[in-house]
């Protein structure tokens, strides 16, 4: 068991705030899209970039951020990323398309600091309480993220667009203050000398099992973001109104919240991890297969969206747990997290485009493809589960 690093008493609060800043700056934008088009003249051809830019940024920046965490320390690297996040967030207050896109680009870089390095911070500072710390982190992220779209739309209906963005971005400024005490406990990687070689394992990029963890993260991101994007349209073709379809997708998002507690708690045992992998399979495969039914009621649709939410919640939280469980120290955790998220978000960015193109031919084909990816996701989880670390 690793010896915990000495850390600030504000570390847990700081991590929870970082977690909220990993979803809110992205999920609040769809609710503002209509206002953006009216206020700054954002063309529909560029509207999709508001969600695509961060995903592509994650793919490019994740390995670099892991490297910077080793060199400069995770705490300082996260703080620099939080500064970029705050700058990007308030650039979007300026009512021009150029500032919106540049701000979104900086937001993507800033958000990725927490994506990659918070699991490493948990590994280093809470090695005996990984389940509790991970629950606090993922629950904060998923709860605020799931509420972001609806909250931004409500505020935009009563406030000017710039004021709405400024208020919702304020939590990033609070995070800059709360994270300051953690800089005193910054831990860069030890310098390698002839008498001290802290790393005995090969690079994660050359470790076959790390690629299985990467496949697991990538497939869960692909299926989740693709369904999040197109499920309202698919449900509309099944006879549900636009409002009902939107509410059903909200049910799917909220259903994943309990898994932020259950997965870290149950993953302490092999049996619990197996149960969560089973939840991924039953949730994604069963929920998607149910939507293939030609006719079903609203209550059945709610049940199917609950299943999808359970599956997505279990998959995301398992991916985070795998980063910490499958490595032996915080720097390896950051390396694995950076690798998995780099490839994973490339898949996630391509998924909605692929599903949208196939949807022009047949939405049933899209659902069958989602089932196929979900089966591969479940198999990847089983393969990861069979070994204690990626180096076994």
C-alpha positions as CSV (number, residue, x, y, z in Angstrom):
1,X,0.0,0.0,0.0
2,X,1.4,3.5,-0.9
3,X,2.1,5.9,1.9
4,X,-0.3,8.9,1.7
5,X,1.3,12.2,0.7
6,X,1.0,15.0,3.2
7,X,-1.7,17.3,1.9
8,X,-3.8,20.4,2.6
9,X,-7.0,20.1,4.7
10,X,-8.7,21.7,1.7
11,X,-7.7,19.1,-0.8
12,X,-11.1,17.2,-0.8
13,X,-13.1,20.4,-1.3
14,X,-10.7,21.5,-4.0
15,X,-11.1,18.2,-5.8
16,X,-14.8,18.4,-5.6
17,X,-14.7,21.9,-7.2
18,X,-12.3,20.7,-9.9
19,X,-14.8,18.0,-10.6
20,X,-17.7,20.4,-11.0
21,X,-15.5,22.4,-13.4
22,X,-14.9,19.3,-15.5
23,X,-18.5,19.1,-16.7
24,X,-20.4,22.4,-16.1
25,X,-18.4,24.6,-18.6
26,X,-19.3,22.1,-21.3
27,X,-22.8,20.9,-20.3
28,X,-24.1,24.5,-19.8
29,X,-23.5,25.4,-23.5
30,X,-26.3,23.3,-25.2
31,X,-28.9,25.2,-23.0
32,X,-27.4,28.5,-24.3
33,X,-27.3,27.5,-28.0
34,X,-30.5,29.3,-29.0
35,X,-29.3,32.5,-27.2
36,X,-25.9,32.3,-28.8
37,X,-27.4,32.1,-32.2
38,X,-29.7,35.0,-31.5
39,X,-27.2,37.2,-29.6
40,X,-23.9,36.8,-31.5
41,X,-25.2,35.3,-34.7
42,X,-23.5,31.9,-34.2
43,X,-24.2,30.0,-37.4
44,X,-25.6,26.4,-37.2
45,X,-22.6,25.1,-39.1
46,X,-20.3,26.2,-36.1
47,X,-22.7,25.3,-33.3
48,X,-21.5,21.7,-33.2
49,X,-18.0,22.9,-32.5
50,X,-19.0,24.0,-29.0
51,X,-19.1,20.4,-27.9
52,X,-16.6,18.9,-30.4
53,X,-13.7,21.3,-29.6
54,X,-13.4,20.2,-25.9
55,X,-13.5,16.5,-26.9
56,X,-10.8,16.9,-29.5
57,X,-8.8,19.0,-27.0
58,X,-9.0,16.2,-24.4
59,X,-7.7,13.7,-27.0
60,X,-4.6,15.9,-27.9
61,X,-3.8,17.3,-24.5
62,X,-4.2,14.3,-22.1
63,X,-0.8,12.7,-22.7
64,X,0.9,16.1,-22.4
65,X,-0.8,17.0,-19.2
66,X,0.2,13.6,-17.7
67,X,3.8,14.5,-18.7
68,X,3.6,18.0,-17.1
69,X,2.2,16.5,-13.9
70,X,5.3,14.3,-13.6
71,X,7.7,17.2,-14.3
72,X,6.1,20.1,-12.4
73,X,3.8,18.2,-10.0
74,X,0.1,17.4,-10.2
75,X,-1.0,20.2,-7.9
76,X,0.8,23.0,-9.8
77,X,-0.3,21.6,-13.2
78,X,-3.9,21.4,-12.1
79,X,-3.7,25.1,-10.9
80,X,-2.3,26.3,-14.3
81,X,-5.1,24.4,-16.0
82,X,-7.7,26.0,-13.7
83,X,-6.3,29.4,-14.7
84,X,-6.7,28.6,-18.4
85,X,-10.2,27.3,-17.6
86,X,-11.2,30.6,-15.9
87,X,-9.7,32.7,-18.8
88,X,-11.5,30.7,-21.4
89,X,-14.8,30.8,-19.5
90,X,-14.8,34.6,-19.3
91,X,-13.6,35.0,-22.9
92,X,-17.0,33.4,-23.8
93,X,-18.7,36.4,-22.0
94,X,-17.5,38.6,-24.9
95,X,-20.3,38.5,-27.5
96,X,-18.4,37.5,-30.6
97,X,-18.0,34.1,-32.4
98,X,-14.2,34.3,-32.3
99,X,-14.1,34.8,-28.5
100,X,-16.6,32.0,-28.0
101,X,-14.5,29.5,-30.0
102,X,-11.2,30.6,-28.5
103,X,-12.7,30.5,-25.0
104,X,-14.1,27.0,-25.7
105,X,-10.6,25.9,-26.8
106,X,-9.0,27.1,-23.6
107,X,-11.9,25.6,-21.5
108,X,-11.2,22.3,-23.1
109,X,-7.5,22.5,-22.1
110,X,-8.4,23.6,-18.6
111,X,-11.0,20.9,-18.0
112,X,-8.5,18.2,-19.1
113,X,-6.2,19.0,-16.2
114,X,-8.7,17.6,-13.8
115,X,-9.7,14.8,-16.2
116,X,-6.1,13.4,-16.2
117,X,-4.6,14.3,-12.9
118,X,-7.4,14.1,-10.2
119,X,-7.3,10.3,-10.3
120,X,-3.5,10.6,-9.7
121,X,-4.0,13.0,-6.8
122,X,-6.5,10.5,-5.3
123,X,-4.0,7.7,-5.7
124,X,-1.2,9.7,-4.0
125,X,-3.1,11.3,-1.2
126,X,-5.9,8.8,-0.3
127,X,-4.5,5.4,-1.0
128,X,-6.5,3.8,1.8
129,X,-9.7,5.8,1.0
130,X,-9.7,5.6,-2.8
131,X,-13.4,4.6,-2.9
132,X,-14.6,7.5,-0.8
133,X,-12.4,10.1,-2.6
134,X,-13.5,8.8,-6.0
135,X,-17.2,8.9,-5.0
136,X,-16.9,12.5,-3.9
137,X,-15.1,13.4,-7.1
138,X,-17.3,11.6,-9.6
139,X,-20.6,12.5,-7.8
140,X,-19.8,16.2,-7.8
141,X,-18.9,16.0,-11.5
142,X,-21.9,14.0,-12.6
143,X,-24.5,15.9,-10.5
144,X,-23.4,19.4,-11.6
145,X,-22.9,18.2,-15.1
146,X,-26.4,16.7,-15.4
147,X,-28.0,19.9,-14.0
148,X,-25.9,22.3,-16.1
149,X,-27.9,22.2,-19.4
150,X,-31.3,22.8,-17.7
151,X,-30.0,25.4,-15.3
152,X,-28.3,27.4,-18.1
153,X,-31.5,27.4,-20.1
154,X,-33.5,28.7,-17.2
155,X,-31.1,31.5,-16.4
156,X,-30.8,32.5,-20.1
157,X,-34.5,32.9,-20.2
158,X,-34.4,35.6,-17.6
159,X,-30.9,37.1,-17.8
160,X,-28.7,38.5,-20.6
161,X,-26.5,35.9,-22.2
162,X,-23.2,37.4,-21.0
163,X,-24.5,37.6,-17.4
164,X,-25.6,34.0,-17.5
165,X,-22.2,32.7,-18.7
166,X,-20.4,34.9,-16.2
167,X,-22.5,33.6,-13.2
168,X,-22.2,30.0,-14.2
169,X,-18.4,30.4,-14.7
170,X,-17.9,31.9,-11.2
171,X,-17.3,28.5,-9.7
172,X,-14.0,28.4,-11.6
173,X,-12.9,31.6,-9.8
174,X,-13.8,30.0,-6.5
175,X,-11.8,27.0,-7.4
176,X,-8.7,29.1,-8.0
177,X,-8.8,30.4,-4.5
178,X,-9.7,27.0,-2.8
179,X,-6.9,25.2,-4.7
180,X,-4.1,27.6,-3.5
181,X,-3.3,25.8,-0.2
182,X,-2.6,22.6,-2.2
183,X,0.3,24.2,-4.0
184,X,2.4,24.0,-0.8
185,X,2.2,20.2,-1.1
186,X,3.1,19.9,-4.7
187,X,4.9,16.5,-5.6
188,X,6.9,16.4,-8.9
189,X,8.3,13.0,-9.9
190,X,11.7,12.2,-8.3
191,X,14.7,12.9,-10.4
192,X,16.2,9.8,-11.9
193,X,19.9,9.3,-11.0
194,X,22.3,6.4,-11.1
195,X,21.4,5.5,-7.6
196,X,17.7,6.2,-7.8
197,X,15.4,4.7,-10.4
198,X,11.8,5.2,-9.2
199,X,10.1,3.7,-12.2
200,X,10.6,0.0,-12.8
201,X,7.6,-0.5,-15.1
202,X,7.6,0.1,-18.8
203,X,5.6,3.0,-20.3
204,X,1.9,2.4,-20.3
205,X,1.9,3.0,-24.1
206,X,4.0,-0.2,-24.4
207,X,1.8,-2.2,-22.0
208,X,-0.8,-4.4,-23.7
209,X,-3.2,-4.3,-20.7
210,X,-3.1,-0.6,-20.6
211,X,-4.6,-0.7,-24.1
212,X,-7.5,-2.8,-22.8
213,X,-8.2,-0.1,-20.1
214,X,-8.0,2.5,-22.9
215,X,-10.5,0.5,-25.0
216,X,-12.8,0.3,-22.0
217,X,-12.7,4.1,-21.4
218,X,-13.0,4.9,-25.1
219,X,-15.9,2.6,-25.8
220,X,-17.9,3.9,-22.8
221,X,-17.3,7.5,-23.9
222,X,-18.3,6.6,-27.5
223,X,-21.5,4.9,-26.6
224,X,-22.5,7.5,-23.9
225,X,-21.8,10.7,-26.0
226,X,-23.4,9.1,-29.1
227,X,-26.6,8.2,-27.3
228,X,-26.7,11.5,-25.5
229,X,-26.5,13.3,-28.8
230,X,-29.0,11.2,-30.8
231,X,-31.3,9.5,-28.3
232,X,-33.8,12.5,-28.3
233,X,-34.0,12.2,-32.1
234,X,-34.4,8.4,-31.9
235,X,-37.1,8.7,-29.3
236,X,-38.9,11.3,-31.4
237,X,-39.1,8.8,-34.3
238,X,-40.7,6.3,-31.8
239,X,-43.6,8.7,-31.3
240,X,-42.5,10.8,-28.3
241,X,-42.7,14.6,-28.3
242,X,-39.6,16.7,-28.2
243,X,-40.2,17.7,-24.6
244,X,-40.8,14.1,-23.6
245,X,-37.7,12.9,-25.4
246,X,-35.6,15.6,-23.7
247,X,-36.9,14.6,-20.3
248,X,-36.2,11.0,-20.9
249,X,-32.5,11.8,-21.7
250,X,-32.4,13.8,-18.5
251,X,-33.6,10.7,-16.7
252,X,-30.8,8.8,-18.3
253,X,-28.2,11.3,-17.0
254,X,-29.6,11.5,-13.5
255,X,-29.8,7.7,-13.2
256,X,-26.1,7.4,-13.3
257,X,-25.6,9.5,-10.1
258,X,-26.1,6.6,-7.6
259,X,-23.4,4.6,-9.3
260,X,-20.9,7.4,-8.4
261,X,-21.2,6.0,-4.8
262,X,-21.9,2.3,-5.6
263,X,-19.0,1.6,-8.0
264,X,-16.2,2.9,-5.8
265,X,-17.7,1.2,-2.7
266,X,-18.3,-2.2,-4.4
267,X,-15.1,-2.2,-6.4
268,X,-13.0,-3.0,-3.3
269,X,-13.9,-6.7,-3.9
270,X,-13.6,-8.8,-7.1
271,X,-17.3,-9.8,-6.7
272,X,-18.4,-6.2,-6.5
273,X,-16.3,-5.2,-9.6
274,X,-17.8,-8.2,-11.5
275,X,-21.3,-7.0,-10.5
276,X,-20.6,-3.5,-11.8
277,X,-19.3,-4.9,-15.1
278,X,-22.5,-6.8,-15.3
279,X,-24.4,-3.6,-14.7
280,X,-22.5,-2.0,-17.7
281,X,-23.6,-4.9,-19.9
282,X,-27.2,-5.2,-18.8
283,X,-27.7,-1.4,-18.8
284,X,-26.2,-0.5,-22.1
285,X,-27.1,-3.7,-24.0
286,X,-30.6,-4.1,-22.5
287,X,-31.5,-0.5,-22.5
288,X,-30.5,0.0,-26.2
289,X,-32.1,-3.3,-27.3
290,X,-35.4,-2.2,-25.7
291,X,-35.5,0.9,-27.8
292,X,-35.5,-1.3,-30.9
293,X,-39.0,-2.5,-29.9
294,X,-41.5,-1.1,-32.4
295,X,-44.0,0.2,-29.8
296,X,-43.5,1.0,-26.1
297,X,-45.2,3.3,-23.6
298,X,-43.6,6.3,-21.8
299,X,-43.2,4.2,-18.6
300,X,-41.3,1.6,-20.5
301,X,-39.2,4.4,-22.0
302,X,-38.4,5.6,-18.5
303,X,-37.3,2.1,-17.5
304,X,-35.1,1.8,-20.6
305,X,-33.5,5.2,-19.9
306,X,-32.9,4.2,-16.3
307,X,-31.1,1.1,-17.6
308,X,-29.0,3.2,-19.9
309,X,-28.2,5.6,-17.0
310,X,-27.1,2.7,-14.8
311,X,-24.9,1.3,-17.5
312,X,-23.3,4.7,-18.3
313,X,-22.8,5.5,-14.7
314,X,-21.2,2.2,-13.9
315,X,-19.0,2.4,-17.0
316,X,-17.6,5.9,-16.3
317,X,-17.0,5.3,-12.6
318,X,-15.3,1.9,-13.3
319,X,-13.0,3.6,-15.8
320,X,-11.9,6.0,-13.1
321,X,-11.4,3.2,-10.6
322,X,-9.4,1.2,-13.2
323,X,-7.0,4.1,-13.5
324,X,-6.2,3.9,-9.8
325,X,-6.5,0.2,-9.2
326,X,-4.5,-0.9,-12.2
327,X,-1.4,1.2,-11.4
328,X,1.1,1.3,-8.5
329,X,1.6,5.0,-8.0
330,X,0.1,8.4,-8.8
331,X,2.4,9.1,-11.8
332,X,1.5,5.8,-13.4
333,X,-2.2,6.6,-12.7
334,X,-1.8,9.9,-14.5
335,X,0.0,8.2,-17.4
336,X,-2.7,5.6,-17.8
337,X,-5.5,8.3,-17.4
338,X,-3.8,10.4,-20.0
339,X,-3.4,7.6,-22.5
340,X,-6.9,6.3,-22.0
341,X,-8.5,9.7,-22.3
342,X,-6.5,10.6,-25.4
343,X,-7.7,7.7,-27.4
344,X,-11.1,7.6,-25.7
345,X,-12.1,11.1,-26.5
346,X,-11.0,10.7,-30.1
347,X,-13.6,7.9,-30.3
348,X,-16.1,10.0,-28.4
349,X,-15.7,12.9,-30.9
350,X,-16.1,10.6,-33.9
351,X,-19.1,8.6,-32.4
352,X,-21.9,11.3,-32.7
353,X,-20.8,12.0,-36.3
354,X,-20.8,8.4,-37.3
355,X,-24.1,7.7,-35.6
356,X,-25.7,10.8,-37.2
357,X,-24.5,9.7,-40.7
358,X,-25.9,6.2,-40.2
359,X,-29.1,7.6,-38.8
360,X,-29.9,9.1,-42.2
361,X,-30.1,5.5,-43.4
362,X,-31.7,3.8,-40.4
363,X,-31.9,4.6,-36.7
364,X,-32.3,0.9,-36.0
365,X,-28.9,0.4,-37.6
366,X,-27.5,3.0,-35.1
367,X,-29.0,1.1,-32.2
368,X,-27.6,-2.2,-33.3
369,X,-24.2,-0.6,-33.7
370,X,-24.5,0.8,-30.1
371,X,-25.3,-2.7,-28.9
372,X,-22.2,-4.1,-30.7
373,X,-20.0,-1.4,-29.1
374,X,-21.6,-2.1,-25.7
375,X,-20.7,-5.9,-26.0
376,X,-17.1,-4.9,-26.8
377,X,-17.1,-2.6,-23.8
378,X,-18.3,-5.3,-21.5
379,X,-15.7,-7.8,-22.8
380,X,-13.0,-5.2,-22.2
381,X,-14.2,-4.7,-18.6
382,X,-14.0,-8.5,-18.1
383,X,-10.4,-8.6,-19.4
384,X,-9.4,-5.7,-17.1
385,X,-11.1,-7.4,-14.1
386,X,-9.1,-10.6,-14.5
387,X,-5.7,-8.9,-13.5
388,X,-4.8,-6.8,-10.5
389,X,-2.7,-4.3,-12.4
390,X,-1.8,-3.6,-16.1
391,X,1.7,-4.9,-15.4
392,X,0.5,-8.5,-14.4
